[in-house]
Amino acid sequence: MEKEALNRKERLAALRKRKTGSESNQAAETAEKNLSFRSYTPTDENLKQHTNVATPSDIGETVESETKDYTKKALAAAAEQDKEEVDLFNLQPKKPNWDLKRDVQKKLDKLDRKTQRAILEIIRERLVNEGDKEGNLADAVANAEKQQKLDVEDD
């Protein structure tokens, strides 16, 4: 059995040698026959014999040939777009008073703070007028008002 395995290994090695040897010879022959230089003219006489001069048809499609009509198409599309009427509905903003709200927002914030202070003062006066039992609540409201003033000053 060992002899058969060794014989098989030897046959496989011989097949590999024949296969790789013949492929490398064929590749070398085809490389020598089919040399083509697109942007170089060889100076060596051996290379000149085996080279084919590349023509534009051999090169195939280029970027220039693919994009030569793009400018015409773009100009035609622009001219067509200019012919269309301008839709005024799309040009105007969705909410016509958005800039007014933006400009007035700071003033509204100040007014909101003043309104809150006035409400707190009214509540405090009512609590003080109603009686001593609720005076503690009035002190709590006063403390809350002081805290709010501190917060406003920090802003």
N, CA, C and O atoms as a GROMACS GRO file, in nm:
protein
  620
    1MET      N    1   0.081  -0.118   0.000
    1MET     CA    2   0.000   0.000   0.000
    1MET      C    3   0.086   0.125   0.000
    1MET      O    4   0.053   0.225  -0.065
    2GLU      N    5   0.195   0.119   0.074
    2GLU     CA    6   0.284   0.235   0.077
    2GLU      C    7   0.347   0.260  -0.058
    2GLU      O    8   0.367   0.374  -0.098
    3LYS      N    9   0.379   0.152  -0.130
    3LYS     CA   10   0.439   0.166  -0.262
    3LYS      C   11   0.340   0.233  -0.357
    3LYS      O   12   0.377   0.321  -0.435
    4GLU      N   13   0.214   0.192  -0.350
    4GLU     CA   14   0.114   0.252  -0.437
    4GLU      C   15   0.095   0.399  -0.407
    4GLU      O   16   0.078   0.480  -0.498
    5ALA      N   17   0.098   0.435  -0.278
    5ALA     CA   18   0.083   0.576  -0.240
    5ALA      C   19   0.201   0.658  -0.292
    5ALA      O   20   0.182   0.769  -0.341
    6LEU      N   21   0.323   0.603  -0.282
    6LEU     CA   22   0.441   0.674  -0.332
    6LEU      C   23   0.434   0.689  -0.484
    6LEU      O   24   0.463   0.796  -0.537
    7ASN      N   25   0.394   0.581  -0.554
    7ASN     CA   26   0.378   0.589  -0.700
    7ASN      C   27   0.275   0.696  -0.740
    7ASN      O   28   0.295   0.772  -0.835
    8ARG      N   29   0.168   0.699  -0.668
    8ARG     CA   30   0.064   0.799  -0.698
    8ARG      C   31   0.116   0.940  -0.676
    8ARG      O   32   0.091   1.028  -0.758
    9LYS      N   33   0.189   0.963  -0.568
    9LYS     CA   34   0.246   1.094  -0.541
    9LYS      C   35   0.343   1.136  -0.650
    9LYS      O   36   0.344   1.252  -0.692
   10GLU      N   37   0.425   1.040  -0.697
   10GLU     CA   38   0.520   1.070  -0.805
   10GLU      C   39   0.446   1.107  -0.934
   10GLU      O   40   0.486   1.200  -1.003
   11ARG      N   41   0.339   1.033  -0.967
   11ARG     CA   42   0.263   1.064  -1.088
   11ARG      C   43   0.197   1.202  -1.080
   11ARG      O   44   0.196   1.278  -1.177
   12LEU      N   45   0.144   1.233  -0.962
   12LEU     CA   46   0.082   1.365  -0.944
   12LEU      C   47   0.185   1.477  -0.956
   12LEU      O   48   0.157   1.582  -1.015
   13ALA      N   49   0.302   1.456  -0.901
   13ALA     CA   50   0.408   1.557  -0.911
   13ALA      C   51   0.449   1.577  -1.056
   13ALA      O   52   0.471   1.690  -1.099
   14ALA      N   53   0.461   1.465  -1.133
   14ALA     CA   54   0.497   1.475  -1.274
   14ALA      C   55   0.389   1.550  -1.352
   14ALA      O   56   0.420   1.631  -1.439
   15LEU      N   57   0.263   1.523  -1.321
   15LEU     CA   58   0.154   1.595  -1.388
   15LEU      C   59   0.159   1.745  -1.358
   15LEU      O   60   0.138   1.827  -1.446
   16ARG      N   61   0.187   1.779  -1.234
   16ARG     CA   62   0.196   1.920  -1.196
   16ARG      C   63   0.309   1.989  -1.272
   16ARG      O   64   0.295   2.102  -1.318
   17LYS      N   65   0.423   1.919  -1.283
   17LYS     CA   66   0.536   1.977  -1.355
   17LYS      C   67   0.501   2.002  -1.500
   17LYS      O   68   0.530   2.109  -1.555
   18ARG      N   69   0.439   1.904  -1.563
   18ARG     CA   70   0.402   1.920  -1.704
   18ARG      C   71   0.300   2.033  -1.722
   18ARG      O   72   0.308   2.113  -1.815
   19LYS      N   73   0.206   2.038  -1.630
   19LYS     CA   74   0.100   2.138  -1.642
   19LYS      C   75   0.156   2.279  -1.621
   19LYS      O   76   0.127   2.367  -1.702
   20THR      N   77   0.230   2.303  -1.519
   20THR     CA   78   0.286   2.436  -1.493
   20THR      C   79   0.389   2.475  -1.596
   20THR      O   80   0.398   2.592  -1.632
   21GLY      N   81   0.465   2.383  -1.643
   21GLY     CA   82   0.566   2.411  -1.744
   21GLY      C   83   0.503   2.452  -1.875
   21GLY      O   84   0.550   2.546  -1.939
   22SER      N   85   0.399   2.385  -1.917
   22SER     CA   86   0.335   2.417  -2.045
   22SER      C   87   0.259   2.548  -2.036
   22SER      O   88   0.257   2.624  -2.134
   23GLU      N   89   0.197   2.578  -1.923
   23GLU     CA   90   0.125   2.703  -1.907
   23GLU      C   91   0.218   2.822  -1.910
   23GLU      O   92   0.187   2.924  -1.971
   24SER      N   93   0.332   2.810  -1.845
   24SER     CA   94   0.426   2.923  -1.843
   24SER      C   95   0.483   2.948  -1.982
   24SER      O   96   0.504   3.063  -2.021
   25ASN      N   97   0.508   2.841  -2.059
   25ASN     CA   98   0.558   2.858  -2.195
   25ASN      C   99   0.453   2.924  -2.283
   25ASN      O  100   0.486   3.012  -2.363
   26GLN      N  101   0.327   2.883  -2.270
   26GLN     CA  102   0.220   2.942  -2.351
   26GLN      C  103   0.200   3.089  -2.314
   26GLN      O  104   0.177   3.172  -2.402
   27ALA      N  105   0.208   3.121  -2.187
   27ALA     CA  106   0.189   3.259  -2.144
   27ALA      C  107   0.301   3.347  -2.197
   27ALA      O  108   0.277   3.460  -2.238
   28ALA      N  109   0.422   3.296  -2.196
   28ALA     CA  110   0.536   3.374  -2.247
   28ALA      C  111   0.521   3.398  -2.396
   28ALA      O  112   0.548   3.508  -2.445
   29GLU      N  113   0.479   3.294  -2.471
   29GLU     CA  114   0.463   3.309  -2.615
   29GLU      C  115   0.354   3.410  -2.649
   29GLU      O  116   0.372   3.494  -2.738
   30THR      N  117   0.240   3.403  -2.579
   30THR     CA  118   0.131   3.498  -2.608
   30THR      C  119   0.168   3.639  -2.567
   30THR      O  120   0.127   3.735  -2.632
   31ALA      N  121   0.246   3.653  -2.460
   31ALA     CA  122   0.288   3.786  -2.417
   31ALA      C  123   0.380   3.848  -2.520
   31ALA      O  124   0.372   3.968  -2.545
   32GLU      N  125   0.468   3.768  -2.579
   32GLU     CA  126   0.560   3.821  -2.680
   32GLU      C  127   0.485   3.858  -2.808
   32GLU      O  128   0.520   3.957  -2.873
   33LYS      N  129   0.386   3.783  -2.844
   33LYS     CA  130   0.315   3.807  -2.968
   33LYS      C  131   0.219   3.926  -2.959
   33LYS      O  132   0.202   3.999  -3.057
   34ASN      N  133   0.155   3.947  -2.843
   34ASN     CA  134   0.049   4.044  -2.831
   34ASN      C  135   0.089   4.170  -2.754
   34ASN      O  136   0.008   4.224  -2.679
   35LEU      N  137   0.208   4.216  -2.770
   35LEU     CA  138   0.248   4.339  -2.703
   35LEU      C  139   0.184   4.458  -2.774
   35LEU      O  140   0.186   4.467  -2.897
   36SER      N  141   0.127   4.548  -2.697
   36SER     CA  142   0.074   4.671  -2.756
   36SER      C  143   0.100   4.785  -2.658
   36SER      O  144   0.070   4.775  -2.539
   37PHE      N  145   0.154   4.891  -2.710
   37PHE     CA  146   0.184   5.008  -2.629
   37PHE      C  147   0.090   5.120  -2.671
   37PHE      O  148   0.085   5.157  -2.788
   38ARG      N  149   0.017   5.174  -2.576
   38ARG     CA  150  -0.079   5.279  -2.609
   38ARG      C  151  -0.014   5.416  -2.612
   38ARG      O  152  -0.043   5.497  -2.700
   39SER      N  153   0.074   5.443  -2.518
   39SER     CA  154   0.131   5.577  -2.511
   39SER      C  155   0.284   5.574  -2.512
   39SER      O  156   0.349   5.666  -2.464
   40TYR      N  157   0.338   5.467  -2.565
   40TYR     CA  158   0.484   5.454  -2.565
   40TYR      C  159   0.527   5.387  -2.694
   40TYR      O  160   0.470   5.285  -2.734
   41THR      N  161   0.625   5.444  -2.758
   41THR     CA  162   0.683   5.382  -2.877
   41THR      C  163   0.816   5.322  -2.835
   41THR      O  164   0.907   5.396  -2.797
   42PRO      N  165   0.829   5.190  -2.843
   42PRO     CA  166   0.953   5.128  -2.796
   42PRO      C  167   1.072   5.162  -2.887
   42PRO      O  168   1.056   5.179  -3.008
   43THR      N  169   1.189   5.173  -2.827
   43THR     CA  170   1.311   5.202  -2.904
   43THR      C  171   1.389   5.075  -2.932
   43THR      O  172   1.475   5.074  -3.021
   44ASP      N  173   1.362   4.969  -2.860
   44ASP     CA  174   1.431   4.843  -2.880
   44ASP      C  175   1.377   4.775  -3.006
   44ASP      O  176   1.256   4.769  -3.027
   45GLU      N  177   1.468   4.724  -3.090
   45GLU     CA  178   1.428   4.661  -3.216
   45GLU      C  179   1.347   4.534  -3.193
   45GLU      O  180   1.254   4.507  -3.269
   46ASN      N  181   1.380   4.458  -3.090
   46ASN     CA  182   1.305   4.335  -3.061
   46ASN      C  183   1.160   4.366  -3.024
   46ASN      O  184   1.067   4.295  -3.064
   47LEU      N  185   1.142   4.471  -2.948
   47LEU     CA  186   1.007   4.510  -2.910
   47LEU      C  187   0.929   4.566  -3.028
   47LEU      O  188   0.809   4.544  -3.040
   48LYS      N  189   0.998   4.639  -3.116
   48LYS     CA  190   0.931   4.697  -3.232
   48LYS      C  191   0.874   4.588  -3.323
   48LYS      O  192   0.770   4.609  -3.386
   49GLN      N  193   0.940   4.476  -3.330
   49GLN     CA  194   0.892   4.368  -3.416
   49GLN      C  195   0.763   4.307  -3.363
   49GLN      O  196   0.677   4.265  -3.441
   50HIS      N  197   0.747   4.302  -3.232
   50HIS     CA  198   0.634   4.232  -3.174
   50HIS      C  199   0.520   4.326  -3.132
   50HIS      O  200   0.418   4.279  -3.082
   51THR      N  201   0.537   4.454  -3.152
   51THR     CA  202   0.434   4.545  -3.104
   51THR      C  203   0.331   4.574  -3.211
   51THR      O  204   0.361   4.577  -3.330
   52ASN      N  205   0.212   4.596  -3.167
   52ASN     CA  206   0.104   4.640  -3.253
   52ASN      C  207   0.075   4.785  -3.218
   52ASN      O  208   0.068   4.819  -3.100
   53VAL      N  209   0.059   4.869  -3.314
   53VAL     CA  210   0.028   5.007  -3.287
   53VAL      C  211  -0.120   5.015  -3.251
   53VAL      O  212  -0.206   4.968  -3.325
   54ALA      N  213  -0.147   5.075  -3.136
   54ALA     CA  214  -0.285   5.086  -3.088
   54ALA      C  215  -0.356   5.198  -3.161
   54ALA      O  216  -0.304   5.309  -3.174
   55THR      N  217  -0.474   5.167  -3.208
   55THR     CA  218  -0.557   5.267  -3.276
   55THR      C  219  -0.671   5.306  -3.183
   55THR      O  220  -0.698   5.236  -3.086
   56PRO      N  221  -0.739   5.416  -3.212
   56PRO     CA  222  -0.850   5.455  -3.125
   56PRO      C  223  -0.960   5.349  -3.116
   56PRO      O  224  -1.027   5.338  -3.013
   57SER      N  225  -0.978   5.273  -3.220
   57SER     CA  226  -1.081   5.168  -3.213
   57SER      C  227  -1.037   5.055  -3.120
   57SER      O  228  -1.122   4.988  -3.061
   58ASP      N  229  -0.906   5.034  -3.106
   58ASP     CA  230  -0.857   4.931  -3.012
   58ASP      C  231  -0.879   4.974  -2.867
   58ASP      O  232  -0.903   4.892  -2.779
   59ILE      N  233  -0.869   5.104  -2.843
   59ILE     CA  234  -0.880   5.154  -2.707
   59ILE      C  235  -1.022   5.138  -2.655
   59ILE      O  236  -1.042   5.107  -2.538
   60GLY      N  237  -1.120   5.157  -2.740
   60GLY     CA  238  -1.258   5.139  -2.697
   60GLY      C  239  -1.317   5.269  -2.648
   60GLY      O  240  -1.275   5.377  -2.689
   61GLU      N  241  -1.414   5.258  -2.560
   61GLU     CA  242  -1.483   5.377  -2.510
   61GLU      C  243  -1.399   5.447  -2.405
   61GLU      O  244  -1.339   5.384  -2.318
   62THR      N  245  -1.396   5.578  -2.414
   62THR     CA  246  -1.323   5.660  -2.318
   62THR      C  247  -1.421   5.749  -2.244
   62THR      O  248  -1.539   5.754  -2.278
   63VAL      N  249  -1.372   5.819  -2.144
   63VAL     CA  250  -1.457   5.909  -2.068
   63VAL      C  251  -1.507   6.022  -2.157
   63VAL      O  252  -1.622   6.064  -2.146
   64GLU      N  253  -1.420   6.069  -2.245
   64GLU     CA  254  -1.460   6.178  -2.334
   64GLU      C  255  -1.573   6.135  -2.427
   64GLU      O  256  -1.668   6.211  -2.450
   65SER      N  257  -1.564   6.014  -2.480
   65SER     CA  258  -1.669   5.969  -2.571
   65SER      C  259  -1.801   5.944  -2.496
   65SER      O  260  -1.909   5.962  -2.553
   66GLU      N  261  -1.791   5.904  -2.372
   66GLU     CA  262  -1.912   5.878  -2.293
   66GLU      C  263  -1.981   6.007  -2.251
   66GLU      O  264  -2.103   6.011  -2.242
   67THR      N  265  -1.904   6.114  -2.226
   67THR     CA  266  -1.960   6.237  -2.170
   67THR      C  267  -1.974   6.350  -2.270
   67THR      O  268  -2.003   6.462  -2.230
   68LYS      N  269  -1.955   6.325  -2.398
   68LYS     CA  270  -1.958   6.434  -2.495
   68LYS      C  271  -2.097   6.495  -2.509
   68LYS      O  272  -2.107   6.612  -2.547
   69ASP      N  273  -2.203   6.422  -2.481
   69ASP     CA  274  -2.338   6.475  -2.495
   69ASP      C  275  -2.394   6.533  -2.366
   69ASP      O  276  -2.505   6.586  -2.366
   70TYR      N  277  -2.321   6.525  -2.256
   70TYR     CA  278  -2.372   6.573  -2.129
   70TYR      C  279  -2.395   6.724  -2.129
   70TYR      O  280  -2.494   6.770  -2.072
   71THR      N  281  -2.307   6.800  -2.191
   71THR     CA  282  -2.325   6.945  -2.190
   71THR      C  283  -2.450   6.984  -2.268
   71THR      O  284  -2.525   7.072  -2.226
   72LYS      N  285  -2.472   6.919  -2.380
   72LYS     CA  286  -2.592   6.949  -2.459
   72LYS      C  287  -2.719   6.916  -2.380
   72LYS      O  288  -2.816   6.992  -2.381
   73LYS      N  289  -2.716   6.802  -2.311
   73LYS     CA  290  -2.832   6.762  -2.233
   73LYS      C  291  -2.856   6.860  -2.117
   73LYS      O  292  -2.970   6.896  -2.088
   74ALA      N  293  -2.749   6.904  -2.052
   74ALA     CA  294  -2.763   6.996  -1.939
   74ALA      C  295  -2.816   7.131  -1.986
   74ALA      O  296  -2.902   7.189  -1.920
   75LEU      N  297  -2.767   7.181  -2.098
   75LEU     CA  298  -2.816   7.308  -2.150
   75LEU      C  299  -2.963   7.298  -2.192
   75LEU      O  300  -3.040   7.392  -2.170
   76ALA      N  301  -3.001   7.187  -2.250
   76ALA     CA  302  -3.140   7.168  -2.290
   76ALA      C  303  -3.231   7.162  -2.167
   76ALA      O  304  -3.340   7.219  -2.168
   77ALA      N  305  -3.186   7.094  -2.063
   77ALA     CA  306  -3.266   7.084  -1.940
   77ALA      C  307  -3.279   7.221  -1.874
   77ALA      O  308  -3.386   7.255  -1.823
   78ALA      N  309  -3.172   7.300  -1.874
   78ALA     CA  310  -3.178   7.435  -1.815
   78ALA      C  311  -3.272   7.525  -1.894
   78ALA      O  312  -3.349   7.601  -1.834
   79ALA      N  313  -3.267   7.518  -2.026
   79ALA     CA  314  -3.357   7.598  -2.109
   79ALA      C  315  -3.503   7.559  -2.086
   79ALA      O  316  -3.591   7.644  -2.081
   80GLU      N  317  -3.527   7.430  -2.073
   80GLU     CA  318  -3.662   7.382  -2.050
   80GLU      C  319  -3.714   7.427  -1.914
   80GLU      O  320  -3.832   7.460  -1.899
   81GLN      N  321  -3.625   7.428  -1.815
   81GLN     CA  322  -3.664   7.470  -1.681
   81GLN      C  323  -3.692   7.621  -1.678
   81GLN      O  324  -3.780   7.665  -1.604
   82ASP      N  325  -3.620   7.700  -1.757
   82ASP     CA  326  -3.644   7.843  -1.764
   82ASP      C  327  -3.779   7.874  -1.828
   82ASP      O  328  -3.842   7.974  -1.794
   83LYS      N  329  -3.822   7.789  -1.918
   83LYS     CA  330  -3.949   7.812  -1.986
   83LYS      C  331  -4.068   7.792  -1.893
   83LYS      O  332  -4.173   7.854  -1.911
   84GLU      N  333  -4.052   7.707  -1.794
   84GLU     CA  334  -4.160   7.681  -1.700
   84GLU      C  335  -4.188   7.806  -1.617
   84GLU      O  336  -4.096   7.882  -1.585
   85GLU      N  337  -4.313   7.826  -1.582
   85GLU     CA  338  -4.350   7.942  -1.502
   85GLU      C  339  -4.309   7.919  -1.357
   85GLU      O  340  -4.305   7.806  -1.309
   86VAL      N  341  -4.278   8.030  -1.288
   86VAL     CA  342  -4.238   8.022  -1.148
   86VAL      C  343  -4.365   8.012  -1.064
   86VAL      O  344  -4.458   8.092  -1.079
   87ASP      N  345  -4.368   7.915  -0.976
   87ASP     CA  346  -4.482   7.896  -0.889
   87ASP      C  347  -4.461   7.981  -0.763
   87ASP      O  348  -4.375   7.949  -0.681
   88LEU      N  349  -4.539   8.087  -0.747
   88LEU     CA  350  -4.522   8.178  -0.634
   88LEU      C  351  -4.559   8.114  -0.502
   88LEU      O  352  -4.509   8.155  -0.398
   89PHE      N  353  -4.645   8.014  -0.505
   89PHE     CA  354  -4.685   7.948  -0.382
   89PHE      C  355  -4.566   7.879  -0.316
   89PHE      O  356  -4.556   7.876  -0.193
   90ASN      N  357  -4.475   7.824  -0.396
   90ASN     CA  358  -4.358   7.756  -0.341
   90ASN      C  359  -4.252   7.853  -0.294
   90ASN      O  360  -4.168   7.818  -0.212
   91LEU      N  361  -4.254   7.976  -0.345
   91LEU     CA  362  -4.153   8.073  -0.306
   91LEU      C  363  -4.181   8.137  -0.171
   91LEU      O  364  -4.088   8.170  -0.098
   92GLN      N  365  -4.308   8.156  -0.138
   92GLN     CA  366  -4.340   8.223  -0.012
   92GLN      C  367  -4.324   8.127   0.105
   92GLN      O  368  -4.341   8.006   0.090
   93PRO      N  369  -4.290   8.180   0.223
   93PRO     CA  370  -4.274   8.092   0.339
   93PRO      C  371  -4.407   8.034   0.383
   93PRO      O  372  -4.513   8.088   0.352
   94LYS      N  373  -4.402   7.923   0.453
   94LYS     CA  374  -4.522   7.855   0.497
   94LYS      C  375  -4.602   7.941   0.595
   94LYS      O  376  -4.724   7.948   0.588
   95LYS      N  377  -4.531   8.008   0.687
   95LYS     CA  378  -4.596   8.096   0.783
   95LYS      C  379  -4.544   8.237   0.756
   95LYS      O  380  -4.426   8.264   0.775
   96PRO      N  381  -4.631   8.327   0.713
   96PRO     CA  382  -4.584   8.460   0.673
   96PRO      C  383  -4.534   8.546   0.788
   96PRO      O  384  -4.464   8.644   0.763
   97ASN      N  385  -4.565   8.513   0.912
   97ASN     CA  386  -4.523   8.597   1.023
   97ASN      C  387  -4.409   8.536   1.105
   97ASN      O  388  -4.392   8.572   1.221
   98TRP      N  389  -4.334   8.447   1.049
   98TRP     CA  390  -4.227   8.382   1.124
   98TRP      C  391  -4.120   8.481   1.166
   98TRP      O  392  -4.063   8.465   1.274
   99ASP      N  393  -4.090   8.582   1.085
   99ASP     CA  394  -3.988   8.678   1.122
   99ASP      C  395  -4.036   8.772   1.232
   99ASP      O  396  -3.958   8.816   1.315
  100LEU      N  397  -4.167   8.802   1.232
  100LEU     CA  398  -4.222   8.886   1.338
  100LEU      C  399  -4.214   8.815   1.472
  100LEU      O  400  -4.178   8.874   1.574
  101LYS      N  401  -4.249   8.688   1.472
  101LYS     CA  402  -4.241   8.610   1.597
  101LYS      C  403  -4.098   8.603   1.648
  101LYS      O  404  -4.074   8.612   1.769
  102ARG      N  405  -4.003   8.587   1.558
  102ARG     CA  406  -3.863   8.580   1.598
  102ARG      C  407  -3.818   8.711   1.663
  102ARG      O  408  -3.750   8.710   1.766
  103ASP      N  409  -3.856   8.823   1.604
  103ASP     CA  410  -3.812   8.952   1.655
  103ASP      C  411  -3.878   8.990   1.788
  103ASP      O  412  -3.817   9.059   1.869
  104VAL      N  413  -4.001   8.946   1.809
  104VAL     CA  414  -4.077   8.987   1.927
  104VAL      C  415  -4.056   8.890   2.044
  104VAL      O  416  -4.098   8.919   2.155
  105GLN      N  417  -3.991   8.777   2.021
  105GLN     CA  418  -3.980   8.673   2.123
  105GLN      C  419  -3.909   8.722   2.249
  105GLN      O  420  -3.949   8.685   2.359
  106LYS      N  421  -3.806   8.804   2.237
  106LYS     CA  422  -3.734   8.854   2.356
  106LYS      C  423  -3.825   8.941   2.441
  106LYS      O  424  -3.826   8.931   2.564
  107LYS      N  425  -3.902   9.025   2.375
  107LYS     CA  426  -3.994   9.112   2.448
  107LYS      C  427  -4.102   9.030   2.516
  107LYS      O  428  -4.141   9.061   2.629
  108LEU      N  429  -4.150   8.927   2.450
  108LEU     CA  430  -4.252   8.842   2.511
  108LEU      C  431  -4.199   8.769   2.634
  108LEU      O  432  -4.272   8.750   2.731
  109ASP      N  433  -4.073   8.728   2.630
  109ASP     CA  434  -4.013   8.662   2.746
  109ASP      C  435  -4.010   8.756   2.867
  109ASP      O  436  -4.042   8.715   2.979
  110LYS      N  437  -3.972   8.882   2.844
  110LYS     CA  438  -3.970   8.980   2.954
  110LYS      C  439  -4.110   9.002   3.009
  110LYS      O  440  -4.128   9.009   3.131
  111LEU      N  441  -4.207   9.013   2.920
  111LEU     CA  442  -4.345   9.034   2.965
  111LEU      C  443  -4.397   8.914   3.045
  111LEU      O  444  -4.470   8.931   3.142
  112ASP      N  445  -4.359   8.794   3.006
  112ASP     CA  446  -4.401   8.675   3.080
  112ASP      C  447  -4.346   8.678   3.223
  112ASP      O  448  -4.417   8.644   3.317
  113ARG      N  449  -4.220   8.719   3.239
  113ARG     CA  450  -4.162   8.728   3.374
  113ARG      C  451  -4.236   8.832   3.458
  113ARG      O  452  -4.267   8.807   3.575
  114LYS      N  453  -4.265   8.946   3.399
  114LYS     CA  454  -4.336   9.052   3.472
  114LYS      C  455  -4.477   9.006   3.509
  114LYS      O  456  -4.527   9.037   3.617
  115THR      N  457  -4.541   8.934   3.420
  115THR     CA  458  -4.675   8.883   3.447
  115THR      C  459  -4.673   8.785   3.564
  115THR      O  460  -4.759   8.791   3.652
  116GLN      N  461  -4.574   8.697   3.566
  116GLN     CA  462  -4.563   8.601   3.676
  116GLN      C  463  -4.541   8.673   3.809
  116GLN      O  464  -4.599   8.635   3.911
  117ARG      N  465  -4.459   8.777   3.809
  117ARG     CA  466  -4.436   8.854   3.932
  117ARG      C  467  -4.566   8.920   3.979
  117ARG      O  468  -4.598   8.918   4.098
  118ALA      N  469  -4.639   8.978   3.885
  118ALA     CA  470  -4.765   9.045   3.922
  118ALA      C  471  -4.864   8.946   3.980
  118ALA      O  472  -4.931   8.976   4.078
  119ILE      N  473  -4.874   8.828   3.923
  119ILE     CA  474  -4.965   8.725   3.974
  119ILE      C  475  -4.924   8.685   4.115
  119ILE      O  476  -5.010   8.668   4.202
  120LEU      N  477  -4.795   8.668   4.138
  120LEU     CA  478  -4.747   8.632   4.272
  120LEU      C  479  -4.780   8.741   4.374
  120LEU      O  480  -4.818   8.710   4.486
  121GLU      N  481  -4.766   8.866   4.336
  121GLU     CA  482  -4.797   8.976   4.429
  121GLU      C  483  -4.946   8.978   4.464
  121GLU      O  484  -4.982   8.998   4.580
  122ILE      N  485  -5.030   8.956   4.364
  122ILE     CA  486  -5.174   8.955   4.389
  122ILE      C  487  -5.211   8.842   4.484
  122ILE      O  488  -5.288   8.861   4.577
  123ILE      N  489  -5.155   8.724   4.460
  123ILE     CA  490  -5.184   8.609   4.546
  123ILE      C  491  -5.135   8.637   4.688
  123ILE      O  492  -5.205   8.605   4.784
  124ARG      N  493  -5.019   8.695   4.701
  124ARG     CA  494  -4.963   8.725   4.834
  124ARG      C  495  -5.052   8.825   4.908
  124ARG      O  496  -5.078   8.808   5.027
  125GLU      N  497  -5.098   8.928   4.840
  125GLU     CA  498  -5.186   9.028   4.902
  125GLU      C  499  -5.317   8.964   4.949
  125GLU      O  500  -5.364   8.994   5.058
  126ARG      N  501  -5.375   8.878   4.870
  126ARG     CA  502  -5.499   8.812   4.909
  126ARG      C  503  -5.478   8.726   5.032
  126ARG      O  504  -5.559   8.725   5.124
  127LEU      N  505  -5.366   8.652   5.033
  127LEU     CA  506  -5.340   8.565   5.147
  127LEU      C  507  -5.316   8.645   5.274
  127LEU      O  508  -5.362   8.606   5.381
  128VAL      N  509  -5.247   8.755   5.264
  128VAL     CA  510  -5.221   8.839   5.381
  128VAL      C  511  -5.353   8.898   5.431
  128VAL      O  512  -5.375   8.905   5.552
  129ASN      N  513  -5.440   8.940   5.344
  129ASN     CA  514  -5.568   9.001   5.381
  129ASN      C  515  -5.664   8.900   5.442
  129ASN      O  516  -5.748   8.939   5.523
  130GLU      N  517  -5.656   8.773   5.406
  130GLU     CA  518  -5.752   8.674   5.455
  130GLU      C  519  -5.726   8.634   5.599
  130GLU      O  520  -5.822   8.603   5.670
  131GLY      N  521  -5.605   8.634   5.644
  131GLY     CA  522  -5.587   8.599   5.784
  131GLY      C  523  -5.448   8.554   5.817
  131GLY      O  524  -5.361   8.538   5.731
  132ASP      N  525  -5.429   8.535   5.951
  132ASP     CA  526  -5.297   8.497   6.002
  132ASP      C  527  -5.264   8.351   5.974
  132ASP      O  528  -5.147   8.315   5.959
  133LYS      N  529  -5.370   8.266   5.967
  133LYS     CA  530  -5.345   8.124   5.945
  133LYS      C  531  -5.276   8.102   5.810
  133LYS      O  532  -5.188   8.017   5.797
  134GLU      N  533  -5.316   8.177   5.717
  134GLU     CA  534  -5.259   8.159   5.584
  134GLU      C  535  -5.139   8.250   5.561
  134GLU      O  536  -5.086   8.256   5.450
  135GLY      N  537  -5.098   8.319   5.663
  135GLY     CA  538  -4.981   8.405   5.654
  135GLY      C  539  -4.856   8.324   5.624
  135GLY      O  540  -4.765   8.371   5.555
  136ASN      N  541  -4.851   8.203   5.676
  136ASN     CA  542  -4.736   8.116   5.648
  136ASN      C  543  -4.728   8.085   5.498
  136ASN      O  544  -4.620   8.075   5.440
  137LEU      N  545  -4.845   8.070   5.440
  137LEU     CA  546  -4.848   8.047   5.296
  137LEU      C  547  -4.800   8.171   5.220
  137LEU      O  548  -4.733   8.160   5.118
  138ALA      N  549  -4.834   8.286   5.271
  138ALA     CA  550  -4.789   8.410   5.209
  138ALA      C  551  -4.637   8.421   5.217
  138ALA      O  552  -4.572   8.467   5.123
  139ASP      N  553  -4.581   8.379   5.328
  139ASP     CA  554  -4.434   8.379   5.340
  139ASP      C  555  -4.372   8.282   5.239
  139ASP      O  556  -4.266   8.310   5.182
  140ALA      N  557  -4.438   8.170   5.218
  140ALA     CA  558  -4.387   8.073   5.120
  140ALA      C  559  -4.391   8.132   4.980
  140ALA      O  560  -4.298   8.114   4.901
  141VAL      N  561  -4.500   8.205   4.950
  141VAL     CA  562  -4.510   8.269   4.819
  141VAL      C  563  -4.403   8.377   4.805
  141VAL      O  564  -4.344   8.392   4.698
  142ALA      N  565  -4.379   8.452   4.912
  142ALA     CA  566  -4.276   8.557   4.909
  142ALA      C  567  -4.138   8.497   4.886
  142ALA      O  568  -4.057   8.550   4.810
  143ASN      N  569  -4.113   8.386   4.952
  143ASN     CA  570  -3.984   8.318   4.933
  143ASN      C  571  -3.970   8.268   4.789
  143ASN      O  572  -3.863   8.276   4.730
  144ALA      N  573  -4.080   8.219   4.734
  144ALA     CA  574  -4.076   8.172   4.595
  144ALA      C  575  -4.051   8.289   4.501
  144ALA      O  576  -3.980   8.276   4.401
  145GLU      N  577  -4.110   8.404   4.535
  145GLU     CA  578  -4.088   8.523   4.452
  145GLU      C  579  -3.942   8.567   4.458
  145GLU      O  580  -3.884   8.603   4.356
  146LYS      N  581  -3.884   8.564   4.575
  146LYS     CA  582  -3.742   8.601   4.590
  146LYS      C  583  -3.653   8.506   4.509
  146LYS      O  584  -3.558   8.547   4.443
  147GLN      N  585  -3.687   8.380   4.517
  147GLN     CA  586  -3.610   8.281   4.440
  147GLN      C  587  -3.621   8.307   4.291
  147GLN      O  588  -3.523   8.295   4.218
  148GLN      N  589  -3.741   8.343   4.247
  148GLN     CA  590  -3.761   8.372   4.105
  148GLN      C  591  -3.683   8.496   4.064
  148GLN      O  592  -3.626   8.499   3.955
  149LYS      N  593  -3.678   8.598   4.150
  149LYS     CA  594  -3.601   8.718   4.120
  149LYS      C  595  -3.453   8.684   4.106
  149LYS      O  596  -3.385   8.736   4.018
  150LEU      N  597  -3.404   8.598   4.193
  150LEU     CA  598  -3.263   8.556   4.184
  150LEU      C  599  -3.237   8.484   4.052
  150LEU      O  600  -3.133   8.505   3.989
  151ASP      N  601  -3.331   8.400   4.012
  151ASP     CA  602  -3.317   8.328   3.885
  151ASP      C  603  -3.316   8.425   3.767
  151ASP      O  604  -3.240   8.408   3.672
  152VAL      N  605  -3.402   8.527   3.774
  152VAL     CA  606  -3.410   8.625   3.665
  152VAL      C  607  -3.281   8.706   3.657
  152VAL      O  608  -3.233   8.735   3.547
  153GLU      N  609  -3.225   8.741   3.771
  153GLU     CA  610  -3.101   8.819   3.774
  153GLU      C  611  -2.983   8.736   3.719
  153GLU      O  612  -2.891   8.791   3.659
  154ASP      N  613  -2.988   8.606   3.741
  154ASP     CA  614  -2.882   8.519   3.689
  154ASP      C  615  -2.885   8.512   3.536
  154ASP      O  616  -2.781   8.495   3.472
  155ASP      N  617  -3.004   8.525   3.478
  155ASP     CA  618  -3.019   8.519   3.332
  155ASP      C  619  -2.956   8.641   3.274
  155ASP      O  620  -2.956   8.658   3.152
   0.00000   0.00000   0.00000
